[in-house]
Amino acid sequence: MTVFDVKINSLTGGPADLDQYRGNALLIVNVASKCGSTPQYTALENLAEEFADRGLVVLGAPCNQFGGQEPGTAAEIAEFCATTYGVTFPLTEKIDVNGPDRHPLFDELVGTTDADGEAGDVRWNFEKFLINRDGTVAARFRTPVKPDEPAVRDAIEKALS
């Protein structure tokens, strides 16, 4: 099983159908609208646009588990992302990324180690997981690592090659 086989709904309702991204690289990010890291949406959108023709898909997964920083409804989240940051990349339904109700998508991701060799629970909003075209997890970047930093860009280049 890979992330492409996980069932999850889109923010607007209905299946997100991750299988449609099979053969692409994915950058999956747990996102929130009222977080100090929310401006990372700009860099995520820029990456989505820059690498789309090479096969990168950015996928945002709204989560309200960290400081209640994603309290909105699906419609409010969608409107905020589109009007404030011009987000065009797909967003999933609001999910839990930790704990007993952790979504199966993040069950597949949290075993991946970060640059310090640490795996386990997501620590905060805007953790980034890069998925290879074959569905395996290539890299994990914690919140402080911004999407446009060289380490992330280099990993994306490698996943797309």
Backbone bond lengths (Angstrom), bond angles and torsions (degrees), N, CA, C in turn:
res aa  C-N    CA-C-N  psi(-1)  N-CA   C-N-CA  omega(-1)  CA-C   N-CA-C  phi
1 M - - - 1.447 - - 1.525 110.21 -
2 T 1.325 116.62 141.20 1.463 122.26 176.07 1.531 108.31 -127.28
3 V 1.315 116.57 176.58 1.473 119.45 178.28 1.525 111.28 -60.31
4 F 1.326 117.31 -26.41 1.464 120.07 -179.77 1.530 112.13 -66.32
5 D 1.336 116.68 -19.21 1.460 121.71 -178.98 1.532 113.48 -92.99
6 V 1.324 117.34 -8.69 1.463 121.40 -177.23 1.525 109.72 -74.82
7 K 1.310 115.42 138.51 1.461 121.61 177.54 1.525 109.06 -91.95
8 I 1.322 116.60 126.93 1.459 122.61 177.12 1.522 107.18 -151.12
9 N 1.304 116.08 150.63 1.460 119.86 178.75 1.512 111.15 -92.98
10 S 1.322 115.32 157.52 1.460 120.84 175.60 1.527 108.50 -81.02
11 L 1.299 116.64 165.50 1.462 121.56 179.34 1.520 111.05 -62.03
12 T 1.310 116.28 -33.05 1.463 120.38 -177.13 1.524 112.27 -85.96
13 G 1.326 117.77 -0.93 1.457 121.91 179.37 1.511 111.15 104.19
14 G 1.303 115.54 155.30 1.454 120.62 -178.23 1.510 111.22 80.08
15 P 1.325 116.12 167.08 1.463 120.58 -176.55 1.528 112.89 -62.98
16 A 1.319 115.28 139.68 1.467 120.51 174.53 1.523 110.62 -80.20
17 D 1.336 117.83 -19.69 1.455 123.96 177.45 1.528 112.46 50.30
18 L 1.315 115.74 69.94 1.467 120.66 179.25 1.519 112.37 -61.49
19 D 1.323 116.96 -21.95 1.457 120.78 178.94 1.530 111.77 -59.78
20 Q 1.325 117.33 -25.85 1.464 119.92 178.69 1.535 111.96 -64.77
21 Y 1.331 116.66 -17.90 1.465 120.72 -179.63 1.522 112.64 -95.34
22 R 1.315 117.18 0.20 1.464 120.88 178.91 1.529 108.64 -54.29
23 G 1.315 116.54 133.23 1.456 121.04 -176.88 1.518 113.00 93.56
24 N 1.324 116.99 -9.70 1.461 122.78 174.96 1.520 108.89 -104.87
25 A 1.304 115.83 162.26 1.459 120.87 168.88 1.524 106.93 -90.32
26 L 1.317 116.62 144.56 1.461 121.64 178.60 1.516 110.00 -119.49
27 L 1.315 116.33 143.52 1.454 121.68 168.65 1.522 105.20 -116.99
28 I 1.338 115.70 103.81 1.464 121.64 -176.67 1.525 108.06 -97.32
29 V 1.332 115.52 128.89 1.460 121.35 -174.20 1.526 109.41 -133.79
30 N 1.334 117.28 129.40 1.464 118.85 171.67 1.523 107.45 -81.48
31 V 1.323 115.87 121.17 1.461 122.05 -169.76 1.525 111.71 -115.24
32 A 1.336 115.25 161.11 1.462 122.39 177.16 1.528 108.71 -153.18
33 S 1.318 115.82 145.33 1.464 121.73 -174.19 1.516 115.00 -85.95
34 K 1.314 118.27 -17.99 1.462 120.89 -173.72 1.530 111.37 -124.27
35 C 1.298 115.93 44.84 1.459 123.23 -175.44 1.526 109.27 -117.02
36 G 1.309 116.47 152.37 1.461 119.68 175.48 1.516 112.63 -61.22
37 S 1.337 116.81 -20.93 1.466 121.21 178.74 1.528 113.36 -94.28
38 T 1.331 117.65 1.34 1.460 121.26 -178.63 1.530 113.22 -54.32
39 P 1.344 120.11 -33.82 1.467 118.84 176.75 1.529 114.29 -58.48
40 Q 1.341 118.55 -12.10 1.463 120.40 175.15 1.523 111.21 -62.35
41 Y 1.338 117.84 -17.99 1.464 120.50 174.94 1.526 111.32 -53.15
42 T 1.323 117.43 -38.30 1.473 120.78 -178.93 1.519 110.76 -60.80
43 A 1.324 116.91 -49.58 1.466 120.63 -179.67 1.523 111.09 -66.82
44 L 1.333 117.37 -35.73 1.463 119.86 177.63 1.521 110.73 -64.26
45 E 1.326 117.09 -43.45 1.468 120.47 178.22 1.521 110.31 -63.75
46 N 1.330 116.98 -40.61 1.470 120.21 178.25 1.526 111.23 -61.63
47 L 1.340 117.28 -42.63 1.470 120.36 177.34 1.526 110.46 -63.38
48 A 1.318 116.24 -43.69 1.468 120.37 -179.68 1.524 110.75 -58.28
49 E 1.313 116.25 -43.46 1.465 120.45 -179.90 1.528 111.81 -70.88
50 E 1.330 116.16 -44.56 1.466 120.53 -176.26 1.527 112.87 -64.34
51 F 1.327 117.23 -39.89 1.459 120.87 -172.96 1.524 114.60 -104.30
52 A 1.319 117.81 2.85 1.469 120.58 -176.79 1.520 112.16 -56.95
53 D 1.322 116.77 -44.52 1.469 119.34 -176.51 1.524 112.52 -70.61
54 R 1.334 117.46 -11.95 1.465 121.26 176.61 1.523 112.23 -100.05
55 G 1.342 116.41 -3.85 1.449 118.76 173.87 1.518 116.82 107.58
56 L 1.338 118.45 18.91 1.460 120.02 175.56 1.525 109.28 -95.87
57 V 1.327 115.72 134.09 1.454 122.08 172.40 1.526 107.62 -121.21
58 V 1.322 116.59 125.02 1.455 121.62 172.56 1.520 106.46 -90.01
59 L 1.328 116.53 134.51 1.458 121.89 -179.04 1.520 108.43 -129.72
60 G 1.330 116.45 116.03 1.454 121.53 178.47 1.517 110.94 -91.94
61 A 1.329 116.06 137.39 1.466 121.83 178.20 1.526 107.88 -122.22
62 P 1.333 117.87 96.11 1.467 120.14 179.86 1.522 111.87 -59.05
63 C 1.328 114.85 140.13 1.462 121.15 -176.92 1.527 108.59 -146.19
64 N 1.322 116.56 136.06 1.469 121.95 -178.37 1.527 111.70 -109.66
65 Q 1.323 117.82 19.84 1.464 120.79 -175.13 1.516 114.97 -82.40
66 F 1.298 118.88 -12.31 1.459 121.12 -174.82 1.523 109.66 -114.23
67 G 1.309 115.27 99.73 1.456 120.82 177.75 1.521 113.96 66.69
68 G 1.322 118.88 17.98 1.459 120.90 -179.79 1.519 112.62 59.70
69 Q 1.334 116.50 35.76 1.463 121.20 -171.90 1.525 114.51 -89.07
70 E 1.335 117.37 5.86 1.462 121.54 172.74 1.536 108.05 -135.15
71 P 1.346 116.79 66.69 1.460 120.41 -173.89 1.527 114.52 -82.49
72 G 1.299 118.06 -12.59 1.460 121.27 -170.49 1.514 115.27 -72.19
73 T 1.329 113.03 167.37 1.461 121.02 172.44 1.524 108.40 -76.57
74 A 1.311 115.67 171.00 1.468 120.03 177.46 1.525 110.74 -56.93
75 A 1.321 117.06 -44.03 1.471 120.79 -179.42 1.521 111.13 -64.38
76 E 1.327 117.32 -40.73 1.472 120.55 179.19 1.521 111.17 -66.19
77 I 1.322 117.07 -40.78 1.468 121.08 178.99 1.527 109.68 -63.40
78 A 1.318 116.30 -47.79 1.470 120.58 -179.38 1.523 111.33 -60.19
79 E 1.323 116.64 -44.96 1.467 119.66 -179.72 1.518 111.42 -64.96
80 F 1.324 117.48 -43.65 1.462 121.24 179.28 1.527 110.52 -59.52
81 C 1.318 116.87 -48.99 1.467 120.90 -177.10 1.525 111.23 -62.42
82 A 1.320 116.52 -43.09 1.466 120.52 -177.64 1.519 111.87 -70.95
83 T 1.325 117.62 -45.76 1.471 119.25 -173.93 1.521 113.06 -81.97
84 T 1.322 118.03 -33.43 1.465 120.29 -176.74 1.522 112.15 -86.07
85 Y 1.333 117.38 -38.14 1.465 120.64 -174.41 1.519 113.76 -123.28
86 G 1.309 118.80 1.70 1.460 120.97 178.80 1.511 113.75 63.35
87 V 1.317 117.00 30.30 1.464 121.64 -176.82 1.531 110.00 -66.91
88 T 1.324 114.22 126.93 1.467 120.82 175.48 1.528 111.51 -117.16
89 F 1.339 117.34 -12.57 1.461 119.28 -179.47 1.528 109.56 -73.08
90 P 1.346 117.07 157.30 1.466 120.33 -175.61 1.526 113.09 -68.66
91 L 1.319 114.41 148.22 1.459 122.99 175.55 1.522 108.62 -123.37
92 T 1.323 115.65 141.14 1.463 120.45 177.30 1.528 109.27 -88.79
93 E 1.310 114.17 176.27 1.458 120.72 170.41 1.525 108.70 -60.06
94 K 1.334 117.02 159.28 1.454 121.40 175.78 1.531 107.77 -69.12
95 I 1.333 116.72 129.33 1.464 121.71 -174.66 1.521 111.20 -134.08
96 D 1.329 115.57 167.65 1.456 122.49 168.32 1.523 107.23 -93.87
97 V 1.333 115.88 138.35 1.459 120.66 179.17 1.530 111.86 -107.03
98 N 1.320 116.73 -8.68 1.466 123.54 178.79 1.526 109.23 -136.29
99 G 1.324 114.88 166.76 1.450 120.64 171.57 1.516 114.26 82.64
100 P 1.341 115.32 -172.31 1.456 120.33 -174.08 1.524 113.83 -66.24
101 D 1.319 117.42 -21.52 1.467 120.86 178.81 1.534 112.45 -102.76
102 R 1.337 115.88 18.13 1.470 119.70 179.33 1.522 109.29 -54.53
103 H 1.323 115.31 133.11 1.462 120.24 178.88 1.528 109.56 -67.37
104 P 1.338 117.53 143.17 1.475 120.67 178.86 1.534 113.65 -53.93
105 L 1.319 118.65 -28.23 1.464 120.30 177.32 1.523 109.74 -59.25
106 F 1.323 116.74 -44.86 1.459 119.40 -178.91 1.521 111.75 -78.55
107 D 1.326 118.32 -20.78 1.471 120.05 169.33 1.525 109.41 -58.55
108 E 1.326 116.23 -37.43 1.465 121.76 179.82 1.534 112.39 -73.02
109 L 1.334 117.26 -22.79 1.461 121.06 -171.26 1.528 114.78 -98.47
110 V 1.327 118.07 -38.30 1.465 120.21 -167.57 1.534 114.91 -70.29
111 G 1.294 118.16 -10.41 1.457 120.17 175.16 1.521 112.94 -77.47
112 T 1.307 116.71 -8.63 1.463 122.36 -179.78 1.523 109.78 -78.94
113 T 1.320 115.98 137.00 1.465 120.15 179.17 1.523 110.99 -84.38
114 D 1.330 114.17 153.90 1.463 120.80 175.32 1.532 108.87 -91.14
115 A 1.318 117.40 -169.65 1.471 121.75 -177.81 1.531 112.27 -63.10
116 D 1.331 117.22 -23.10 1.460 121.28 178.88 1.525 112.78 -92.53
117 G 1.339 116.69 5.32 1.448 121.23 179.23 1.518 114.51 80.56
118 E 1.337 116.82 15.44 1.458 120.77 -178.32 1.522 111.31 -102.50
119 A 1.323 115.97 130.59 1.459 122.96 175.58 1.530 107.70 -109.72
120 G 1.317 116.46 -169.55 1.459 120.50 175.13 1.511 112.41 105.42
121 D 1.324 114.69 -163.63 1.461 121.60 -173.64 1.522 113.30 -51.95
122 V 1.316 113.80 150.20 1.460 121.78 170.98 1.529 106.31 -66.54
123 R 1.320 116.82 135.60 1.461 120.35 -175.31 1.525 113.59 -91.54
124 W 1.338 116.97 -29.28 1.465 119.58 -177.14 1.524 108.37 -164.48
125 N 1.312 115.26 178.35 1.459 121.25 176.69 1.531 110.71 -63.06
126 F 1.305 115.81 153.65 1.465 124.58 174.35 1.528 113.91 68.01
127 E 1.343 116.39 34.00 1.460 118.45 164.71 1.523 105.95 -77.68
128 K 1.329 114.90 144.48 1.457 120.60 -174.37 1.523 110.06 -120.62
129 F 1.341 115.22 133.51 1.459 121.74 178.40 1.522 107.46 -122.67
130 L 1.321 116.34 120.71 1.463 121.25 178.83 1.518 109.04 -95.47
131 I 1.317 115.64 127.82 1.455 122.71 -177.54 1.531 108.85 -110.46
132 N 1.334 116.13 130.22 1.465 121.21 175.97 1.525 110.69 -69.11
133 R 1.304 115.47 165.65 1.464 121.11 179.81 1.528 112.98 -59.08
134 D 1.339 116.75 -24.63 1.472 120.23 179.98 1.527 112.82 -88.85
135 G 1.327 117.14 2.15 1.456 121.28 177.35 1.513 115.14 92.98
136 T 1.322 118.12 -1.92 1.460 120.89 176.97 1.527 109.41 -83.34
137 V 1.323 115.76 151.68 1.457 120.41 -179.48 1.529 108.68 -81.20
138 A 1.317 115.59 122.78 1.466 121.37 -176.87 1.515 112.52 -90.83
139 A 1.338 117.56 -36.40 1.460 119.87 -173.94 1.522 109.88 -162.50
140 R 1.322 113.37 157.15 1.470 121.26 176.66 1.517 107.95 -131.46
141 F 1.323 115.20 132.78 1.459 121.36 179.92 1.524 108.68 -125.86
142 R 1.317 116.01 124.35 1.462 121.04 -179.63 1.533 109.96 -72.50
143 T 1.305 115.71 169.89 1.462 123.41 -174.52 1.530 114.51 -50.64
144 P 1.335 119.38 -45.89 1.466 118.00 -176.55 1.535 114.80 -63.46
145 V 1.327 117.48 -20.06 1.466 120.93 178.89 1.525 107.49 -80.24
146 K 1.311 115.40 112.41 1.459 120.05 -177.56 1.530 110.72 -76.01
147 P 1.330 117.08 149.70 1.467 120.75 -175.11 1.525 115.17 -59.18
148 D 1.328 117.42 -24.82 1.466 119.53 -176.87 1.532 112.80 -99.06
149 E 1.327 117.83 10.17 1.463 120.68 177.77 1.530 110.09 -72.11
150 P 1.335 117.10 152.38 1.461 120.75 -177.97 1.533 114.28 -53.44
151 A 1.317 118.67 -38.61 1.470 120.09 -178.40 1.527 110.88 -61.08
152 V 1.332 116.85 -40.39 1.459 120.61 179.97 1.524 109.75 -71.83
153 R 1.312 116.83 -46.69 1.467 120.91 -179.49 1.531 110.81 -60.72
154 D 1.334 116.80 -42.03 1.469 120.03 179.09 1.524 111.20 -63.56
155 A 1.331 116.95 -41.19 1.463 120.74 179.13 1.528 110.59 -65.64
156 I 1.331 117.07 -38.63 1.464 120.87 177.32 1.520 109.67 -63.16
157 E 1.320 116.76 -46.85 1.472 120.76 178.80 1.527 110.44 -55.61
158 K 1.331 116.20 -44.85 1.460 120.95 -179.08 1.536 110.20 -64.66
159 A 1.331 116.92 -43.44 1.477 120.00 -179.83 1.519 112.20 -64.90
160 L 1.308 116.97 -28.87 1.464 121.18 -178.48 1.531 113.20 -87.79
161 S 1.328 116.90 -13.29 1.475 118.63 -176.70 1.509 112.68 -81.30
